[in-house]
Amino acid sequence: MQIYDELVARGLIAQVTDESEIKELINNGKAVFYIGFDPTADSLHVGHFMALCLMKRLQMAGNRPIALLGGGTGMVGDPSGRTDMRKMLTKEDIDHNIECFKKQMSRFIEFGDDKALMLNNADWLLDLNYVDVLREVGACFSVNNMLRAECYKQRMEKGLSFLEFNYMIMQSYDFYHLYKEYGCNMQFGGDDQWSNMLGGTELIRKKLGKDAYAMTITLLLNSEGKKMGKTASGAVWLDPNKTSPYEFYQYWRNVDDKDVLKCIRMLTFLPLEEIDTMSDWEGSKLNEAKDILAYELTSLVHGEEEAKKAQTASKALFGGVADAANMPSTLLSDEDFKDGKIDILDVLVKTGITKSRGEGRRLVQQGGVTADDVKVTDIGLSFTDEQLKTKPVIIKKGKKVFHKIYTE
């Protein structure tokens, strides 16, 4: 099976501009393609991970990826998929986030001579003269067509700033620049990027008289149509300091039964023939598939050693014995205790299980918290400094182990 057919079989392709040409290019290793990553945080997350996996698959098939870091576009912010304006980041924040991205990307993609390129669009966007841009590319964009784009339509009710309105032009200019300077003939991105990507192909056609192509990746949605990669406490990050390998493993181990095989197809590198044998798995066998999914993804992101630790802890948990050695831990300091005690609501906030005491109170009242496998019913429950020095306490939210708490 050639790479394009494999992407189709894995359910990864959403929209393409010219299927026959794209198929020809990537099947024969002739695609020089880019995916953009705006540095909106100091870590990549699960949504980025899916794009990185696609880059890796295509690189393995002989194509050349360009990872484009949005040092320029990040100064504006992409309105796609949002109902409000993104928080404006300082240049210092953007530069810091880019350095974090570089380290994480290098775990997935081979960069170097004749391999993948890593570029920063700040290198050309920030030096552009506004009037020159208007004269060079402004006439190539129809405002009427731009306003019909899905990324803008959903913002019209609350208001679309002129700042964000320029984002499509900036992203299109990136494709135009990469085509001229690096022979980049394709752009890949999330399905919510379709309008912006078409803007780039049109700009190349109008300015250079050349054909370039775009393909969007299916968004990773659960069976309810909601984006995956989110938890009650926030995004699932690739940085182990923001989402530990254990928590990362547990996220995938606890996906809904309806989503597990889809995730295995879209995100792992297991052969399709092997995945097809799982299609009729039920009950305990389906749980085995979840373990396979969680192990494969944790190994890709954090390495085999961390994946094995997380797997051991998870199997102990589901076997009824919590393995505290490999689960996330929170060391409490003297400042965390008041009169030698810390209550359960402060514990939930301190460990990051909840964002506030109010959220923690609701969680306890709904029966969603246990301490050492005993359901917490009293929001006034507290733990003493001496108690936690003697023995750590395991805090669970629902069926998931989140943290052990202890002090020294």
Protein Blocks (a to p, Z undefined) as FASTA:
>chain_A
ZZklmmmmnopafbdfblmlmmmmmmnopaccddddddfbfbdcfklmmmmmmmmmmmmn
opacddddffklmmnopaehpabdcddddfklmmmmmmmmmmmmmmmpccdehiacdddf
klmmmmpcfklmmmmmmmmpcfklmmmpmklmmmmmnopafklmmmmmmmmmmmmmmmmm
nopabdcddfklmmmmmmmmmmmmmmnopacddddddddddfkopaehiafkbccdfblk
lmcfklmmmmmmmgcfklmmmmmmmmmmcdfklmmmmmmgghjlmmmmmmmmmmmmmmmm
nojklmmmmmmmmmmmmnopacfklgccddddfklpgghiacfklmmmmnomambfklmm
mmmmnopaceehiacfbfkbccdfklmmmpccdddehjbcfbdcddZZ
